[in-house]
Amino acid sequence: MRNNYSQKKNVYLFSAEFWNKFALRTFYKPYFFPQLYSSYLQQIQFIEKNIDLNNTLILKTDMYVESQMDIVLFFERFKGNKFIVMDISLNVLKKAREYLVAHGIEAEYIVADVRNLPFRRETFDFIFSDSTLDHIPQKELGRALMDIKAFLRKDGSFCFSINNRYNYFLTLAKRIYKILGMFPFVSFSFYPKEILTILMEQKWIISDFDYSMLLLPFQILILKVMYRLKRPKEEVINFISSLDKTLRKFHFLNKFVNAHFIYFLRNG
Ligand SMILES: C[S@@+](CC[C@H](N)C(=O)[O-])C[C@H]1O[C@@H](n2cnc3c(N)ncnc32)[C@H](O)[C@@H]1O
């Protein structure tokens, strides 16, 4: 009986019903803006370093950041391409669409599960997954990656970020929040090597790898204080970027201070 209950609960936590409810909350507080913005920018620069996107068909696998805040950088930077944007949650898409429309960005919106994509195979030139794959059951990750590969054109590319287990501070903080019932969703973390093994098995061509989204102990607290002190957004973004740049000089630190790691792959 109990087993049955926890099975149902587990399925629910990965369902559209859960994410639709979650979408109605404001999870990212306003003081998160510089954090999200600089991490988003970092991912875009990583993509630009690896590919020149022009006149292509792009899929973005979730629209959470865009549904929470006015951050439409990805679409602005890669205009001149056709966008299909998806999310498991209709509510997330509706909210994101308000921001995109306000910026005059055109896209096709599709409610879909990244584990079961409703497209024709070999459709996309480029797929971008900004930390979507942390939110599916771990045992389904390999299959989801394999599926994404099938929906890429033969010469297509895939860039994805995912939670970095080496950020032990964050892993611990999440665990404590979870125990206290204060962490609202399921989100798995991985070591880059675990993912690399899957990618090699699936014969992806691995073009680039990096750590992204600087997240140090007490960083959120510092952001909160700066927000209270009404520091301009640009100043806080610059503060995070220069902190990131400085820490990047110490290569060995990178993996411990970033919340995500990011791969750039080509279909092989
Ligand atoms: C908490 S957000 C995290 C990702 C977000 N890019 C970020 O960094 O904040 C998770 C997003 O992924 C979407 N999502 C969760 N499971 C999904 C799935 N199986 N397929 C597609 N989208 C999914 C959720 O609706 C939500 O918009």
Ligand as a Chemical Component Dictionary entry (heavy atoms), coordinates in Angstrom:
data_LIG
# 
_chem_comp.id                   LIG 
_chem_comp.type                 NON-POLYMER 
_chem_comp.pdbx_formal_charge   0 
_chem_comp.three_letter_code    LIG 
# 
loop_
_chem_comp_atom.comp_id 
_chem_comp_atom.atom_id 
_chem_comp_atom.alt_atom_id 
_chem_comp_atom.type_symbol 
_chem_comp_atom.charge 
_chem_comp_atom.model_Cartn_x 
_chem_comp_atom.model_Cartn_y 
_chem_comp_atom.model_Cartn_z 
_chem_comp_atom.pdbx_ordinal 
LIG C1  C1  C 0  13.010 24.142 -12.271 1  
LIG S1  S1  S 1  13.079 24.341 -13.984 2  
LIG C2  C2  C 0  14.803 24.150 -14.197 3  
LIG C3  C3  C 0  15.305 24.419 -15.543 4  
LIG C4  C4  C 0  15.483 25.879 -15.867 5  
LIG N1  N1  N 0  16.051 25.959 -17.207 6  
LIG C5  C5  C 0  16.355 26.602 -14.865 7  
LIG O1  O1  O 0  17.585 26.502 -14.930 8  
LIG O2  O2  O -1 15.790 27.262 -14.021 9  
LIG C6  C6  C 0  12.434 22.880 -14.715 10 
LIG C7  C7  C 0  11.685 23.158 -16.006 11 
LIG O3  O3  O 0  11.676 21.971 -16.778 12 
LIG C8  C8  C 0  10.337 21.648 -17.143 13 
LIG N2  N2  N 0  10.276 20.187 -17.180 14 
LIG C9  C9  C 0  10.328 19.321 -16.149 15 
LIG N3  N3  N 0  10.254 18.049 -16.574 16 
LIG C10 C10 C 0  10.176 18.118 -17.935 17 
LIG C11 C11 C 0  10.075 17.145 -18.959 18 
LIG N4  N4  N 0  10.039 15.854 -18.684 19 
LIG N5  N5  N 0  10.004 17.575 -20.248 20 
LIG C12 C12 C 0  10.027 18.887 -20.548 21 
LIG N6  N6  N 0  10.117 19.865 -19.620 22 
LIG C13 C13 C 0  10.188 19.480 -18.329 23 
LIG C14 C14 C 0  9.483  22.257 -16.047 24 
LIG O4  O4  O 0  8.153  22.489 -16.445 25 
LIG C15 C15 C 0  10.241 23.561 -15.782 26 
LIG O5  O5  O 0  9.859  24.545 -16.686 27 
# 
loop_
_chem_comp_bond.comp_id 
_chem_comp_bond.atom_id_1 
_chem_comp_bond.atom_id_2 
_chem_comp_bond.value_order 
_chem_comp_bond.pdbx_ordinal 
LIG C1  S1  SING 1  
LIG S1  C2  SING 2  
LIG S1  C6  SING 3  
LIG C2  C3  SING 4  
LIG C3  C4  SING 5  
LIG C4  N1  SING 6  
LIG C4  C5  SING 7  
LIG C5  O1  DOUB 8  
LIG C5  O2  SING 9  
LIG C6  C7  SING 10 
LIG C7  O3  SING 11 
LIG C7  C15 SING 12 
LIG O3  C8  SING 13 
LIG C8  N2  SING 14 
LIG C8  C14 SING 15 
LIG N2  C9  SING 16 
LIG N2  C13 SING 17 
LIG C9  N3  DOUB 18 
LIG N3  C10 SING 19 
LIG C10 C11 SING 20 
LIG C10 C13 DOUB 21 
LIG C11 N4  SING 22 
LIG C11 N5  DOUB 23 
LIG N5  C12 SING 24 
LIG C12 N6  DOUB 25 
LIG N6  C13 SING 26 
LIG C14 O4  SING 27 
LIG C14 C15 SING 28 
LIG C15 O5  SING 29 
# 
